[in-house]
Amino acid sequence: MAAACRVQIKHRLELQFGNGKPVQIPDDLLVEDLEGKTYLKLRPTSQHIAKLICNDCPKNASLSSFPRLLELKQKRNDKLVSLKTSESDEQPPKKKKLAEQVLEVEVDGCACQILVPGKRSAQSDLAVALDAGQLNAVLGYLEQDCDQLKHTMKRKYEASGRYRKNDQGQGEPSEED
């Protein structure tokens, strides 16, 4: 009988942008295409991505309201729509399995490769090729919105006492107001 293998080999990826601290990227933010090329998912709600782009981001920061991120997603979606319309003009529609595609999107003068999944591509996270030049262009472009991050955080809780529980344990506005 062979002994069970107790050794695990894992690779960790750390990225550093500008003068910020190195950020360890979890495996769920890395995706490979069919050819084996690795891409970084720029998930707006990921703390790792927020720390990578904005060094001193507040706790639970989200990049989902970044205008530049929304603009990049829109560029990707527009390019995808134009690609689909040109393909539909060339051939009659056939039922086929949707495959992922790699699109080139211009960001600050750099042609960046963006991975687009086959399903729900318009709603998917932006996935940029794991290349120093391309990531530098995209992260530098998004970094310009970091000042907005501190101003868009949730407002602080104010204990007004207006909705305190009554004797039955139900929260209703108090009659004192």
C-alpha positions, 0 to 999 in steps of 0.5 A, a space after each residue: 500500500 502506498 502512503 498518502 501524500 501529505 505534501 502540498 505545493 502552492 504558489 503565491 502571487 504578490 503584486 506591488 503597484 507604485 510605492 504601495 505595500 505588496 498585496 498577496 492576490 488570492 487564487 479566486 482573483 486569478 483566471 486562466 484562458 484556454 491557452 494557459 495565459 493568466 489574467 487578474 480579475 479587477 473585482 470592485 468589492 475585493 479588498 485586495 484589489 482596493 489595497 493594490 490600487 489605493 494604498 491607504 484605502 479605508 476598511 471595506 472599501 469598494 471600487 464599484 463607483 469608480 467612474 474610470 472602472 465603469 468606463 473601462 467596462 463600457 469600453 469592453 462591452 462596446 468592443 464585444 458588441 461590435 465584434 458580435 455584430 460583425 460576426 453575425 453579418 458574416 455567417 448565419 447564426 448557429 447554436 454553439 457553445 460560447 467560448 471566452 474571448 480576448 479583446 484589446 482595449 486601449 488604456 492610456 496609450 497601451 493596448 491591454 488584453 481583456 479576457 471576456 468569459 463566454 457567459 454573462 460577459 457584460 456583467 463579469 469582472 474586468 480581467 486584465 492580462 497578468 503583464 507588468 506593462 498592461 497592469 501598470 496602465 490599467 492600475 495607473 488609470 484607476 488610481 486617479 479615482 482613489 480620492 473619491 474612495 474616501 468621500 464615498 464611504 458609508 455615513 456613520 451611524 448616529 444613535 438618535 433613539 428614534 427607532 427604539 424597541 417598545 415593550 413588545 420588542 417591535 421597532 417603531 418610531 417613538 411617540 416622543 418625536 
